[in-house]
Amino acid sequence: MILGINIKLLWLAIAVIFGIGELFTAGLTLIWFSIGALLTMFLTTYIESIPLQLLIFGVSSSLMLFIVTKKLVKKDEEYVSNTNIDALIGKYGIVEEEVSNIKYGIVNLEGERWTAVSEDDIVIKKGEKVKVLKIDGVKLVVQRSNI
């Protein structure tokens, strides 16, 4: 008991506070402190020293935070998302402003205006038809179309 408060209930309250806090965060951050508080709550049966309980709470929570978060981030880096923008590859558009490999131009693709660059040294004039070869950032990489 600390100041008339049961130490197990105090650790439970800390776990609940961190659990509620996790609901308001975007990532899994505070949940590890909630789990650390629950672990410490169970260990209070064997450990009466408050400084040692605080140490166990801090170390266990921090270790879970860094180890699990690192594994989740590593797993997340391997995730590849196919977006709708990939569907533009292979489509045809019309040049609205001259396109070259050194000067960005504008291509109308399915009613949308895109910044575009030519894949090779060829300058593509306004009104010519182009084929989208790939997406580089937010611009199309195109080549003159023979169709």
HUFENJO-V426943 format. One record per run of one state. SS is the DSSP state (H for helix, E for strand, C for the rest). FROM is the first residue (numbers start at 1). TO is the last residue. Records with the same first field share a line. If there is no record, write none. Layout:
SS->FROM-TO ; FROM-TO
This chain:
C->1-1 ; 3-4 ; 6-6 ; 24-30 ; 44-49 ; 78-83 ; 89-91 ; 98-98 ; 100-104 ; 110-111 ; 119-123 ; 125-128 ; 137-138 ; 145-147
E->2-2 ; 5-5 ; 92-97 ; 99-99 ; 105-109 ; 112-118 ; 124-124 ; 129-136 ; 139-144
H->7-23 ; 31-43 ; 50-77 ; 84-88
